[in-house]
Structure formats: C-alpha cells, structure tokens
Amino acid sequence: MKIFYINQMMWSFFAIVIFMDKLMNNKFTIYPRLLALIIIGVWAGFTLYNMGAEINNNLE
C-alpha cells in the first residue's frame, strides 16, 4: 500500500507541475498563479494529512 501512495503522490505532483507550466506559459494575469498556488497548498495539505493518517493506522 505504501508504494501505491508514494506513486500516487508522485504522479499527482507531476500533473500539478505540468498544469502550472501550462498556466505560466499563458501570460494572463496573476490569477492563474494564485490558483496554482492554492491548488498546490490544498494538495500538499491533503497528502500530508493522508500520510499522517496512514502512519497512525500502521502504528496501532
């Protein structure tokens, strides 16, 4: 299961990086960058929370 979680994290990270790259190439306003930052923040928080829950479940 751990390998699956790490793989999932890696691929979602790559997807976000590619998504950000696409947004940065479109010279719109500052909003796409803010959106990308918010998405990364939410994703990172969610992933860390899930990792913590997994570790706690394994320790019990």
PDBQT receptor file of N, H, CA, C and O in Angstrom, charges set to zero:
ATOM      1  N   MET A   1       0.826  -1.208   0.000  1.00  0.00    +0.000 N 
ATOM      2  CA  MET A   1       0.000   0.000   0.000  1.00  0.00    +0.000 C 
ATOM      3  C   MET A   1       0.868   1.269   0.000  1.00  0.00    +0.000 C 
ATOM      4  O   MET A   1       0.543   2.254  -0.664  1.00  0.00    +0.000 OA
ATOM      5  N   LYS A   2       1.959   1.230   0.743  1.00  0.00    +0.000 N 
ATOM      6  H   LYS A   2       2.223   0.430   1.282  1.00  0.00    +0.000 HD
ATOM      7  CA  LYS A   2       2.827   2.415   0.833  1.00  0.00    +0.000 C 
ATOM      8  C   LYS A   2       3.351   2.809  -0.549  1.00  0.00    +0.000 C 
ATOM      9  O   LYS A   2       3.395   3.990  -0.893  1.00  0.00    +0.000 OA
ATOM     10  N   ILE A   3       3.749   1.797  -1.338  1.00  0.00    +0.000 N 
ATOM     11  H   ILE A   3       3.713   0.838  -1.058  1.00  0.00    +0.000 HD
ATOM     12  CA  ILE A   3       4.280   2.073  -2.673  1.00  0.00    +0.000 C 
ATOM     13  C   ILE A   3       3.211   2.774  -3.510  1.00  0.00    +0.000 C 
ATOM     14  O   ILE A   3       3.496   3.722  -4.241  1.00  0.00    +0.000 OA
ATOM     15  N   PHE A   4       1.969   2.285  -3.388  1.00  0.00    +0.000 N 
ATOM     16  H   PHE A   4       1.737   1.514  -2.794  1.00  0.00    +0.000 HD
ATOM     17  CA  PHE A   4       0.865   2.890  -4.138  1.00  0.00    +0.000 C 
ATOM     18  C   PHE A   4       0.709   4.360  -3.756  1.00  0.00    +0.000 C 
ATOM     19  O   PHE A   4       0.550   5.217  -4.626  1.00  0.00    +0.000 OA
ATOM     20  N   TYR A   5       0.755   4.650  -2.453  1.00  0.00    +0.000 N 
ATOM     21  H   TYR A   5       0.885   3.954  -1.747  1.00  0.00    +0.000 HD
ATOM     22  CA  TYR A   5       0.586   6.030  -2.001  1.00  0.00    +0.000 C 
ATOM     23  C   TYR A   5       1.694   6.919  -2.548  1.00  0.00    +0.000 C 
ATOM     24  O   TYR A   5       1.439   8.033  -3.006  1.00  0.00    +0.000 OA
ATOM     25  N   ILE A   6       2.933   6.416  -2.496  1.00  0.00    +0.000 N 
ATOM     26  H   ILE A   6       3.140   5.511  -2.124  1.00  0.00    +0.000 HD
ATOM     27  CA  ILE A   6       4.065   7.211  -2.981  1.00  0.00    +0.000 C 
ATOM     28  C   ILE A   6       3.918   7.457  -4.482  1.00  0.00    +0.000 C 
ATOM     29  O   ILE A   6       4.158   8.566  -4.959  1.00  0.00    +0.000 OA
ATOM     30  N   ASN A   7       3.524   6.420  -5.226  1.00  0.00    +0.000 N 
ATOM     31  H   ASN A   7       3.329   5.519  -4.839  1.00  0.00    +0.000 HD
ATOM     32  CA  ASN A   7       3.321   6.557  -6.668  1.00  0.00    +0.000 C 
ATOM     33  C   ASN A   7       2.245   7.588  -6.965  1.00  0.00    +0.000 C 
ATOM     34  O   ASN A   7       2.407   8.446  -7.833  1.00  0.00    +0.000 OA
ATOM     35  N   GLN A   8       1.142   7.489  -6.228  1.00  0.00    +0.000 N 
ATOM     36  H   GLN A   8       1.011   6.792  -5.523  1.00  0.00    +0.000 HD
ATOM     37  CA  GLN A   8       0.024   8.417  -6.413  1.00  0.00    +0.000 C 
ATOM     38  C   GLN A   8       0.488   9.855  -6.161  1.00  0.00    +0.000 C 
ATOM     39  O   GLN A   8       0.154  10.761  -6.924  1.00  0.00    +0.000 OA
ATOM     40  N   MET A   9       1.246  10.054  -5.106  1.00  0.00    +0.000 N 
ATOM     41  H   MET A   9       1.518   9.318  -4.486  1.00  0.00    +0.000 HD
ATOM     42  CA  MET A   9       1.765  11.377  -4.783  1.00  0.00    +0.000 C 
ATOM     43  C   MET A   9       2.651  11.893  -5.907  1.00  0.00    +0.000 C 
ATOM     44  O   MET A   9       2.531  13.041  -6.335  1.00  0.00    +0.000 OA
ATOM     45  N   MET A  10       3.546  11.021  -6.381  1.00  0.00    +0.000 N 
ATOM     46  H   MET A  10       3.643  10.089  -6.033  1.00  0.00    +0.000 HD
ATOM     47  CA  MET A  10       4.487  11.410  -7.421  1.00  0.00    +0.000 C 
ATOM     48  C   MET A  10       3.745  11.848  -8.681  1.00  0.00    +0.000 C 
ATOM     49  O   MET A  10       4.049  12.892  -9.257  1.00  0.00    +0.000 OA
ATOM     50  N   TRP A  11       2.765  11.040  -9.106  1.00  0.00    +0.000 N 
ATOM     51  H   TRP A  11       2.518  10.192  -8.638  1.00  0.00    +0.000 HD
ATOM     52  CA  TRP A  11       2.048  11.351 -10.345  1.00  0.00    +0.000 C 
ATOM     53  C   TRP A  11       1.208  12.602 -10.187  1.00  0.00    +0.000 C 
ATOM     54  O   TRP A  11       1.128  13.406 -11.116  1.00  0.00    +0.000 OA
ATOM     55  N   SER A  12       0.574  12.791  -9.024  1.00  0.00    +0.000 N 
ATOM     56  H   SER A  12       0.640  12.138  -8.269  1.00  0.00    +0.000 HD
ATOM     57  CA  SER A  12      -0.232  13.997  -8.836  1.00  0.00    +0.000 C 
ATOM     58  C   SER A  12       0.683  15.215  -8.808  1.00  0.00    +0.000 C 
ATOM     59  O   SER A  12       0.304  16.288  -9.278  1.00  0.00    +0.000 OA
ATOM     60  N   PHE A  13       1.889  15.055  -8.258  1.00  0.00    +0.000 N 
ATOM     61  H   PHE A  13       2.197  14.183  -7.876  1.00  0.00    +0.000 HD
ATOM     62  CA  PHE A  13       2.851  16.159  -8.237  1.00  0.00    +0.000 C 
ATOM     63  C   PHE A  13       3.251  16.526  -9.661  1.00  0.00    +0.000 C 
ATOM     64  O   PHE A  13       3.291  17.703 -10.019  1.00  0.00    +0.000 OA
ATOM     65  N   PHE A  14       3.549  15.502 -10.478  1.00  0.00    +0.000 N 
ATOM     66  H   PHE A  14       3.516  14.546 -10.187  1.00  0.00    +0.000 HD
ATOM     67  CA  PHE A  14       3.920  15.746 -11.876  1.00  0.00    +0.000 C 
ATOM     68  C   PHE A  14       2.772  16.449 -12.604  1.00  0.00    +0.000 C 
ATOM     69  O   PHE A  14       2.991  17.392 -13.364  1.00  0.00    +0.000 OA
ATOM     70  N   ALA A  15       1.552  15.980 -12.361  1.00  0.00    +0.000 N 
ATOM     71  H   ALA A  15       1.374  15.214 -11.743  1.00  0.00    +0.000 HD
ATOM     72  CA  ALA A  15       0.384  16.573 -13.023  1.00  0.00    +0.000 C 
ATOM     73  C   ALA A  15       0.267  18.049 -12.654  1.00  0.00    +0.000 C 
ATOM     74  O   ALA A  15      -0.014  18.885 -13.512  1.00  0.00    +0.000 OA
ATOM     75  N   ILE A  16       0.483  18.371 -11.373  1.00  0.00    +0.000 N 
ATOM     76  H   ILE A  16       0.711  17.692 -10.675  1.00  0.00    +0.000 HD
ATOM     77  CA  ILE A  16       0.383  19.761 -10.923  1.00  0.00    +0.000 C 
ATOM     78  C   ILE A  16       1.490  20.602 -11.549  1.00  0.00    +0.000 C 
ATOM     79  O   ILE A  16       1.256  21.742 -11.952  1.00  0.00    +0.000 OA
ATOM     80  N   VAL A  17       2.704  20.035 -11.632  1.00  0.00    +0.000 N 
ATOM     81  H   VAL A  17       2.894  19.109 -11.306  1.00  0.00    +0.000 HD
ATOM     82  CA  VAL A  17       3.819  20.778 -12.237  1.00  0.00    +0.000 C 
ATOM     83  C   VAL A  17       3.516  21.088 -13.704  1.00  0.00    +0.000 C 
ATOM     84  O   VAL A  17       3.734  22.208 -14.167  1.00  0.00    +0.000 OA
ATOM     85  N   ILE A  18       3.009  20.082 -14.434  1.00  0.00    +0.000 N 
ATOM     86  H   ILE A  18       2.832  19.173 -14.059  1.00  0.00    +0.000 HD
ATOM     87  CA  ILE A  18       2.672  20.282 -15.851  1.00  0.00    +0.000 C 
ATOM     88  C   ILE A  18       1.561  21.323 -15.980  1.00  0.00    +0.000 C 
ATOM     89  O   ILE A  18       1.614  22.205 -16.836  1.00  0.00    +0.000 OA
ATOM     90  N   PHE A  19       0.550  21.201 -15.106  1.00  0.00    +0.000 N 
ATOM     91  H   PHE A  19       0.507  20.485 -14.410  1.00  0.00    +0.000 HD
ATOM     92  CA  PHE A  19      -0.573  22.136 -15.095  1.00  0.00    +0.000 C 
ATOM     93  C   PHE A  19      -0.077  23.560 -14.852  1.00  0.00    +0.000 C 
ATOM     94  O   PHE A  19      -0.494  24.491 -15.540  1.00  0.00    +0.000 OA
ATOM     95  N   MET A  20       0.809  23.727 -13.878  1.00  0.00    +0.000 N 
ATOM     96  H   MET A  20       1.148  22.971 -13.319  1.00  0.00    +0.000 HD
ATOM     97  CA  MET A  20       1.370  25.041 -13.562  1.00  0.00    +0.000 C 
ATOM     98  C   MET A  20       2.148  25.585 -14.750  1.00  0.00    +0.000 C 
ATOM     99  O   MET A  20       2.048  26.765 -15.085  1.00  0.00    +0.000 OA
ATOM    100  N   ASP A  21       2.932  24.700 -15.392  1.00  0.00    +0.000 N 
ATOM    101  H   ASP A  21       3.013  23.741 -15.120  1.00  0.00    +0.000 HD
ATOM    102  CA  ASP A  21       3.736  25.106 -16.538  1.00  0.00    +0.000 C 
ATOM    103  C   ASP A  21       2.823  25.656 -17.640  1.00  0.00    +0.000 C 
ATOM    104  O   ASP A  21       3.126  26.675 -18.260  1.00  0.00    +0.000 OA
ATOM    105  N   LYS A  22       1.699  24.964 -17.873  1.00  0.00    +0.000 N 
ATOM    106  H   LYS A  22       1.453  24.136 -17.370  1.00  0.00    +0.000 HD
ATOM    107  CA  LYS A  22       0.741  25.416 -18.889  1.00  0.00    +0.000 C 
ATOM    108  C   LYS A  22       0.186  26.798 -18.495  1.00  0.00    +0.000 C 
ATOM    109  O   LYS A  22       0.036  27.681 -19.339  1.00  0.00    +0.000 OA
ATOM    110  N   LEU A  23      -0.113  26.963 -17.206  1.00  0.00    +0.000 N 
ATOM    111  H   LEU A  23       0.009  26.246 -16.520  1.00  0.00    +0.000 HD
ATOM    112  CA  LEU A  23      -0.661  28.247 -16.757  1.00  0.00    +0.000 C 
ATOM    113  C   LEU A  23       0.367  29.362 -16.889  1.00  0.00    +0.000 C 
ATOM    114  O   LEU A  23       0.029  30.480 -17.276  1.00  0.00    +0.000 OA
ATOM    115  N   MET A  24       1.623  29.060 -16.567  1.00  0.00    +0.000 N 
ATOM    116  H   MET A  24       1.898  28.152 -16.252  1.00  0.00    +0.000 HD
ATOM    117  CA  MET A  24       2.671  30.090 -16.618  1.00  0.00    +0.000 C 
ATOM    118  C   MET A  24       2.939  30.518 -18.059  1.00  0.00    +0.000 C 
ATOM    119  O   MET A  24       3.260  31.679 -18.315  1.00  0.00    +0.000 OA
ATOM    120  N   ASN A  25       2.806  29.578 -19.003  1.00  0.00    +0.000 N 
ATOM    121  H   ASN A  25       2.545  28.635 -18.795  1.00  0.00    +0.000 HD
ATOM    122  CA  ASN A  25       3.064  29.904 -20.402  1.00  0.00    +0.000 C 
ATOM    123  C   ASN A  25       2.013  30.867 -20.939  1.00  0.00    +0.000 C 
ATOM    124  O   ASN A  25       2.315  31.707 -21.786  1.00  0.00    +0.000 OA
ATOM    125  N   ASN A  26       0.775  30.748 -20.447  1.00  0.00    +0.000 N 
ATOM    126  H   ASN A  26       0.530  30.066 -19.758  1.00  0.00    +0.000 HD
ATOM    127  CA  ASN A  26      -0.263  31.696 -20.846  1.00  0.00    +0.000 C 
ATOM    128  C   ASN A  26      -0.089  32.949 -19.999  1.00  0.00    +0.000 C 
ATOM    129  O   ASN A  26      -0.356  32.939 -18.797  1.00  0.00    +0.000 OA
ATOM    130  N   LYS A  27       0.357  34.021 -20.631  1.00  0.00    +0.000 N 
ATOM    131  H   LYS A  27       0.574  34.029 -21.607  1.00  0.00    +0.000 HD
ATOM    132  CA  LYS A  27       0.634  35.249 -19.882  1.00  0.00    +0.000 C 
ATOM    133  C   LYS A  27      -0.675  35.994 -19.623  1.00  0.00    +0.000 C 
ATOM    134  O   LYS A  27      -0.932  37.031 -20.234  1.00  0.00    +0.000 OA
ATOM    135  N   PHE A  28      -1.494  35.469 -18.727  1.00  0.00    +0.000 N 
ATOM    136  H   PHE A  28      -1.286  34.626 -18.232  1.00  0.00    +0.000 HD
ATOM    137  CA  PHE A  28      -2.749  36.129 -18.393  1.00  0.00    +0.000 C 
ATOM    138  C   PHE A  28      -2.480  37.195 -17.338  1.00  0.00    +0.000 C 
ATOM    139  O   PHE A  28      -1.735  38.145 -17.575  1.00  0.00    +0.000 OA
ATOM    140  N   THR A  29      -3.093  37.025 -16.178  1.00  0.00    +0.000 N 
ATOM    141  H   THR A  29      -3.698  36.253 -15.985  1.00  0.00    +0.000 HD
ATOM    142  CA  THR A  29      -2.887  37.949 -15.073  1.00  0.00    +0.000 C 
ATOM    143  C   THR A  29      -2.181  37.181 -13.973  1.00  0.00    +0.000 C 
ATOM    144  O   THR A  29      -1.540  36.164 -14.239  1.00  0.00    +0.000 OA
ATOM    145  N   ILE A  30      -2.291  37.650 -12.747  1.00  0.00    +0.000 N 
ATOM    146  H   ILE A  30      -2.811  38.476 -12.531  1.00  0.00    +0.000 HD
ATOM    147  CA  ILE A  30      -1.679  36.963 -11.609  1.00  0.00    +0.000 C 
ATOM    148  C   ILE A  30      -2.606  35.851 -11.103  1.00  0.00    +0.000 C 
ATOM    149  O   ILE A  30      -2.188  35.014 -10.302  1.00  0.00    +0.000 OA
ATOM    150  N   TYR A  31      -3.872  35.841 -11.571  1.00  0.00    +0.000 N 
ATOM    151  H   TYR A  31      -4.211  36.521 -12.221  1.00  0.00    +0.000 HD
ATOM    152  CA  TYR A  31      -4.844  34.892 -11.026  1.00  0.00    +0.000 C 
ATOM    153  C   TYR A  31      -4.487  33.429 -11.260  1.00  0.00    +0.000 C 
ATOM    154  O   TYR A  31      -4.612  32.632 -10.330  1.00  0.00    +0.000 OA
ATOM    155  N   PRO A  32      -4.045  33.031 -12.464  1.00  0.00    +0.000 N 
ATOM    156  CA  PRO A  32      -3.682  31.624 -12.658  1.00  0.00    +0.000 C 
ATOM    157  C   PRO A  32      -2.584  31.171 -11.693  1.00  0.00    +0.000 C 
ATOM    158  O   PRO A  32      -2.608  30.041 -11.206  1.00  0.00    +0.000 OA
ATOM    159  N   ARG A  33      -1.628  32.054 -11.420  1.00  0.00    +0.000 N 
ATOM    160  H   ARG A  33      -1.609  32.972 -11.815  1.00  0.00    +0.000 HD
ATOM    161  CA  ARG A  33      -0.550  31.689 -10.485  1.00  0.00    +0.000 C 
ATOM    162  C   ARG A  33      -1.107  31.504  -9.081  1.00  0.00    +0.000 C 
ATOM    163  O   ARG A  33      -0.725  30.567  -8.381  1.00  0.00    +0.000 OA
ATOM    164  N   LEU A  34      -2.007  32.389  -8.665  1.00  0.00    +0.000 N 
ATOM    165  H   LEU A  34      -2.318  33.150  -9.234  1.00  0.00    +0.000 HD
ATOM    166  CA  LEU A  34      -2.635  32.253  -7.350  1.00  0.00    +0.000 C 
ATOM    167  C   LEU A  34      -3.422  30.950  -7.286  1.00  0.00    +0.000 C 
ATOM    168  O   LEU A  34      -3.364  30.227  -6.291  1.00  0.00    +0.000 OA
ATOM    169  N   LEU A  35      -4.156  30.659  -8.354  1.00  0.00    +0.000 N 
ATOM    170  H   LEU A  35      -4.203  31.246  -9.162  1.00  0.00    +0.000 HD
ATOM    171  CA  LEU A  35      -4.945  29.430  -8.409  1.00  0.00    +0.000 C 
ATOM    172  C   LEU A  35      -4.034  28.213  -8.283  1.00  0.00    +0.000 C 
ATOM    173  O   LEU A  35      -4.336  27.272  -7.549  1.00  0.00    +0.000 OA
ATOM    174  N   ALA A  36      -2.918  28.243  -9.006  1.00  0.00    +0.000 N 
ATOM    175  H   ALA A  36      -2.673  29.007  -9.603  1.00  0.00    +0.000 HD
ATOM    176  CA  ALA A  36      -1.974  27.124  -8.957  1.00  0.00    +0.000 C 
ATOM    177  C   ALA A  36      -1.412  26.966  -7.546  1.00  0.00    +0.000 C 
ATOM    178  O   ALA A  36      -1.286  25.849  -7.043  1.00  0.00    +0.000 OA
ATOM    179  N   LEU A  37      -1.076  28.087  -6.912  1.00  0.00    +0.000 N 
ATOM    180  H   LEU A  37      -1.179  28.993  -7.321  1.00  0.00    +0.000 HD
ATOM    181  CA  LEU A  37      -0.545  28.034  -5.548  1.00  0.00    +0.000 C 
ATOM    182  C   LEU A  37      -1.574  27.470  -4.584  1.00  0.00    +0.000 C 
ATOM    183  O   LEU A  37      -1.239  26.672  -3.709  1.00  0.00    +0.000 OA
ATOM    184  N   ILE A  38      -2.827  27.883  -4.743  1.00  0.00    +0.000 N 
ATOM    185  H   ILE A  38      -3.099  28.531  -5.454  1.00  0.00    +0.000 HD
ATOM    186  CA  ILE A  38      -3.891  27.385  -3.867  1.00  0.00    +0.000 C 
ATOM    187  C   ILE A  38      -4.065  25.884  -4.067  1.00  0.00    +0.000 C 
ATOM    188  O   ILE A  38      -4.205  25.131  -3.102  1.00  0.00    +0.000 OA
ATOM    189  N   ILE A  39      -4.055  25.452  -5.341  1.00  0.00    +0.000 N 
ATOM    190  H   ILE A  39      -3.942  26.063  -6.125  1.00  0.00    +0.000 HD
ATOM    191  CA  ILE A  39      -4.211  24.027  -5.641  1.00  0.00    +0.000 C 
ATOM    192  C   ILE A  39      -3.068  23.238  -5.005  1.00  0.00    +0.000 C 
ATOM    193  O   ILE A  39      -3.293  22.192  -4.396  1.00  0.00    +0.000 OA
ATOM    194  N   ILE A  40      -1.840  23.743  -5.148  1.00  0.00    +0.000 N 
ATOM    195  H   ILE A  40      -1.657  24.592  -5.643  1.00  0.00    +0.000 HD
ATOM    196  CA  ILE A  40      -0.686  23.046  -4.572  1.00  0.00    +0.000 C 
ATOM    197  C   ILE A  40      -0.794  22.995  -3.055  1.00  0.00    +0.000 C 
ATOM    198  O   ILE A  40      -0.495  21.970  -2.442  1.00  0.00    +0.000 OA
ATOM    199  N   GLY A  41      -1.219  24.098  -2.448  1.00  0.00    +0.000 N 
ATOM    200  H   GLY A  41      -1.462  24.931  -2.946  1.00  0.00    +0.000 HD
ATOM    201  CA  GLY A  41      -1.367  24.130  -0.994  1.00  0.00    +0.000 C 
ATOM    202  C   GLY A  41      -2.380  23.114  -0.502  1.00  0.00    +0.000 C 
ATOM    203  O   GLY A  41      -2.128  22.378   0.453  1.00  0.00    +0.000 OA
ATOM    204  N   VAL A  42      -3.529  23.081  -1.163  1.00  0.00    +0.000 N 
ATOM    205  H   VAL A  42      -3.734  23.679  -1.938  1.00  0.00    +0.000 HD
ATOM    206  CA  VAL A  42      -4.581  22.134  -0.778  1.00  0.00    +0.000 C 
ATOM    207  C   VAL A  42      -4.099  20.708  -0.981  1.00  0.00    +0.000 C 
ATOM    208  O   VAL A  42      -4.304  19.849  -0.123  1.00  0.00    +0.000 OA
ATOM    209  N   TRP A  43      -3.446  20.450  -2.141  1.00  0.00    +0.000 N 
ATOM    210  H   TRP A  43      -3.279  21.147  -2.838  1.00  0.00    +0.000 HD
ATOM    211  CA  TRP A  43      -2.970  19.099  -2.444  1.00  0.00    +0.000 C 
ATOM    212  C   TRP A  43      -1.932  18.661  -1.411  1.00  0.00    +0.000 C 
ATOM    213  O   TRP A  43      -1.987  17.540  -0.904  1.00  0.00    +0.000 OA
ATOM    214  N   ALA A  44      -0.975  19.561  -1.099  1.00  0.00    +0.000 N 
ATOM    215  H   ALA A  44      -0.930  20.471  -1.511  1.00  0.00    +0.000 HD
ATOM    216  CA  ALA A  44       0.080  19.218  -0.154  1.00  0.00    +0.000 C 
ATOM    217  C   ALA A  44      -0.506  18.932   1.225  1.00  0.00    +0.000 C 
ATOM    218  O   ALA A  44      -0.127  17.958   1.875  1.00  0.00    +0.000 OA
ATOM    219  N   GLY A  45      -1.427  19.780   1.667  1.00  0.00    +0.000 N 
ATOM    220  H   GLY A  45      -1.735  20.571   1.138  1.00  0.00    +0.000 HD
ATOM    221  CA  GLY A  45      -2.052  19.579   2.974  1.00  0.00    +0.000 C 
ATOM    222  C   GLY A  45      -2.805  18.263   3.026  1.00  0.00    +0.000 C 
ATOM    223  O   GLY A  45      -2.704  17.520   4.003  1.00  0.00    +0.000 OA
ATOM    224  N   PHE A  46      -3.560  17.976   1.973  1.00  0.00    +0.000 N 
ATOM    225  H   PHE A  46      -3.642  18.579   1.180  1.00  0.00    +0.000 HD
ATOM    226  CA  PHE A  46      -4.350  16.751   1.917  1.00  0.00    +0.000 C 
ATOM    227  C   PHE A  46      -3.444  15.526   1.926  1.00  0.00    +0.000 C 
ATOM    228  O   PHE A  46      -3.711  14.548   2.624  1.00  0.00    +0.000 OA
ATOM    229  N   THR A  47      -2.362  15.592   1.138  1.00  0.00    +0.000 N 
ATOM    230  H   THR A  47      -2.145  16.387   0.571  1.00  0.00    +0.000 HD
ATOM    231  CA  THR A  47      -1.447  14.450   1.056  1.00  0.00    +0.000 C 
ATOM    232  C   THR A  47      -0.759  14.207   2.389  1.00  0.00    +0.000 C 
ATOM    233  O   THR A  47      -0.652  13.069   2.846  1.00  0.00    +0.000 OA
ATOM    234  N   LEU A  48      -0.292  15.288   3.011  1.00  0.00    +0.000 N 
ATOM    235  H   LEU A  48      -0.378  16.213   2.640  1.00  0.00    +0.000 HD
ATOM    236  CA  LEU A  48       0.385  15.145   4.300  1.00  0.00    +0.000 C 
ATOM    237  C   LEU A  48      -0.583  14.584   5.343  1.00  0.00    +0.000 C 
ATOM    238  O   LEU A  48      -0.206  13.737   6.152  1.00  0.00    +0.000 OA
ATOM    239  N   TYR A  49      -1.815  15.054   5.320  1.00  0.00    +0.000 N 
ATOM    240  H   TYR A  49      -2.121  15.742   4.662  1.00  0.00    +0.000 HD
ATOM    241  CA  TYR A  49      -2.824  14.560   6.268  1.00  0.00    +0.000 C 
ATOM    242  C   TYR A  49      -3.061  13.061   6.049  1.00  0.00    +0.000 C 
ATOM    243  O   TYR A  49      -3.120  12.290   7.007  1.00  0.00    +0.000 OA
ATOM    244  N   ASN A  50      -3.194  12.657   4.783  1.00  0.00    +0.000 N 
ATOM    245  H   ASN A  50      -3.146  13.283   4.005  1.00  0.00    +0.000 HD
ATOM    246  CA  ASN A  50      -3.406  11.245   4.466  1.00  0.00    +0.000 C 
ATOM    247  C   ASN A  50      -2.212  10.403   4.896  1.00  0.00    +0.000 C 
ATOM    248  O   ASN A  50      -2.383   9.305   5.427  1.00  0.00    +0.000 OA
ATOM    249  N   MET A  51      -0.997  10.914   4.669  1.00  0.00    +0.000 N 
ATOM    250  H   MET A  51      -0.857  11.805   4.238  1.00  0.00    +0.000 HD
ATOM    251  CA  MET A  51       0.214  10.188   5.066  1.00  0.00    +0.000 C 
ATOM    252  C   MET A  51       0.231  10.012   6.576  1.00  0.00    +0.000 C 
ATOM    253  O   MET A  51       0.545   8.933   7.080  1.00  0.00    +0.000 OA
ATOM    254  N   GLY A  52      -0.108  11.077   7.295  1.00  0.00    +0.000 N 
ATOM    255  H   GLY A  52      -0.363  11.953   6.885  1.00  0.00    +0.000 HD
ATOM    256  CA  GLY A  52      -0.135  11.010   8.755  1.00  0.00    +0.000 C 
ATOM    257  C   GLY A  52      -1.150   9.986   9.237  1.00  0.00    +0.000 C 
ATOM    258  O   GLY A  52      -0.880   9.226  10.167  1.00  0.00    +0.000 OA
ATOM    259  N   ALA A  53      -2.318   9.967   8.605  1.00  0.00    +0.000 N 
ATOM    260  H   ALA A  53      -2.537  10.585   7.849  1.00  0.00    +0.000 HD
ATOM    261  CA  ALA A  53      -3.364   9.009   8.977  1.00  0.00    +0.000 C 
ATOM    262  C   ALA A  53      -2.889   7.584   8.703  1.00  0.00    +0.000 C 
ATOM    263  O   ALA A  53      -3.113   6.681   9.510  1.00  0.00    +0.000 OA
ATOM    264  N   GLU A  54      -2.225   7.387   7.549  1.00  0.00    +0.000 N 
ATOM    265  H   GLU A  54      -2.043   8.120   6.894  1.00  0.00    +0.000 HD
ATOM    266  CA  GLU A  54      -1.700   6.057   7.208  1.00  0.00    +0.000 C 
ATOM    267  C   GLU A  54      -0.697   5.604   8.263  1.00  0.00    +0.000 C 
ATOM    268  O   GLU A  54      -0.759   4.470   8.736  1.00  0.00    +0.000 OA
ATOM    269  N   ILE A  55       0.225   6.489   8.630  1.00  0.00    +0.000 N 
ATOM    270  H   ILE A  55       0.275   7.411   8.246  1.00  0.00    +0.000 HD
ATOM    271  CA  ILE A  55       1.272   6.140   9.596  1.00  0.00    +0.000 C 
ATOM    272  C   ILE A  55       0.640   5.792  10.939  1.00  0.00    +0.000 C 
ATOM    273  O   ILE A  55       1.040   4.821  11.581  1.00  0.00    +0.000 OA
ATOM    274  N   ASN A  56      -0.356   6.590  11.371  1.00  0.00    +0.000 N 
ATOM    275  H   ASN A  56      -0.681   7.379  10.850  1.00  0.00    +0.000 HD
ATOM    276  CA  ASN A  56      -1.030   6.317  12.639  1.00  0.00    +0.000 C 
ATOM    277  C   ASN A  56      -1.731   4.971  12.608  1.00  0.00    +0.000 C 
ATOM    278  O   ASN A  56      -1.677   4.218  13.581  1.00  0.00    +0.000 OA
ATOM    279  N   ASN A  57      -2.392   4.661  11.491  1.00  0.00    +0.000 N 
ATOM    280  H   ASN A  57      -2.436   5.273  10.701  1.00  0.00    +0.000 HD
ATOM    281  CA  ASN A  57      -3.088   3.387  11.365  1.00  0.00    +0.000 C 
ATOM    282  C   ASN A  57      -2.106   2.225  11.431  1.00  0.00    +0.000 C 
ATOM    283  O   ASN A  57      -2.412   1.180  12.005  1.00  0.00    +0.000 OA
ATOM    284  N   ASN A  58      -0.927   2.407  10.843  1.00  0.00    +0.000 N 
ATOM    285  H   ASN A  58      -0.678   3.256  10.376  1.00  0.00    +0.000 HD
ATOM    286  CA  ASN A  58       0.066   1.337  10.834  1.00  0.00    +0.000 C 
ATOM    287  C   ASN A  58       0.693   1.143  12.213  1.00  0.00    +0.000 C 
ATOM    288  O   ASN A  58       1.107   0.038  12.563  1.00  0.00    +0.000 OA
ATOM    289  N   LEU A  59       0.760   2.222  12.992  1.00  0.00    +0.000 N 
ATOM    290  H   LEU A  59       0.423   3.119  12.708  1.00  0.00    +0.000 HD
ATOM    291  CA  LEU A  59       1.386   2.129  14.314  1.00  0.00    +0.000 C 
ATOM    292  C   LEU A  59       0.481   1.405  15.308  1.00  0.00    +0.000 C 
ATOM    293  O   LEU A  59       0.962   0.735  16.221  1.00  0.00    +0.000 OA
ATOM    294  N   GLU A  60      -0.821   1.544  15.127  1.00  0.00    +0.000 N 
ATOM    295  H   GLU A  60      -1.212   2.088  14.386  1.00  0.00    +0.000 HD
ATOM    296  CA  GLU A  60      -1.754   0.948  16.105  1.00  0.00    +0.000 C 
ATOM    297  C   GLU A  60      -1.687  -0.576  16.076  1.00  0.00    +0.000 C 
ATOM    298  O   GLU A  60      -2.400  -1.240  16.828  1.00  0.00    +0.000 OA
TER     299      GLU A  60
